[in-house]
């Protein structure tokens, strides 16, 4: 699936209607599967910020009716990734410095609180999951010259951050943290995945994880807050160079 000149959808070979692959299995509706497919396209930058989503073209691309398509888009509206305007239809949410700053500030509060609660409540299984997620991430290569390595690293990076806070025992808090991580990753993946970065991210991840399993609440939470803040600062600087306000 790629956006065409109108910012809508043009099917690629793997996304052609005859092979859309959507099936309501009782657990995941077609609408939720569509939401997942579209969410990844938006976060990865495949669907560009501000681009129009043409319902008729999207329906034909995915070989689905309008009802599950609208259901999927409604989910993305609630996630802040899609907007709907009367007489204008659906559009991928735009990006801005103000939006990024808000996301960063909220992540510093919600995610750090979730980590603190995870250290307070998490069990031995949580500790093992954190260290396994860290090991997988640190053992995965990220080479700007090989896009497939970037996608795999991004997947494991997301898994690591979510595993860190998975022991908090607060489903609503986790929901908000996932939402904020999606919104943040949209900026990070589009603008920074093809740069080498300016700090030792692997070392930062290791320090956060090791502090977490050692139950060093203040140290680990402070390291995570700094990690999120530095990423936000780097992203804001990068956006500014692109003339995005």
Protein Blocks (a to p, Z undefined) as FASTA:
>chain_A
ZZdfkopacddfklgfklnopacehlacfklmmmmmmmmmmmnomacghiacdfklmmmm
nopafklmmmmmmmmmmnopaccdehklpadddddfklmmmmmmmmmmmmmmmmmmmmmm
pcfklmmmmmmmmmmmmmpccdfklmklmmmmmmmmmmmmmmmmmmnopaklmmmmmmmm
mmmmmmmmmmmmmcgbjadfklmmmmmmmmmmnopaklmmmmmmmmmmmmmmmmmmmmmm
nopZZ
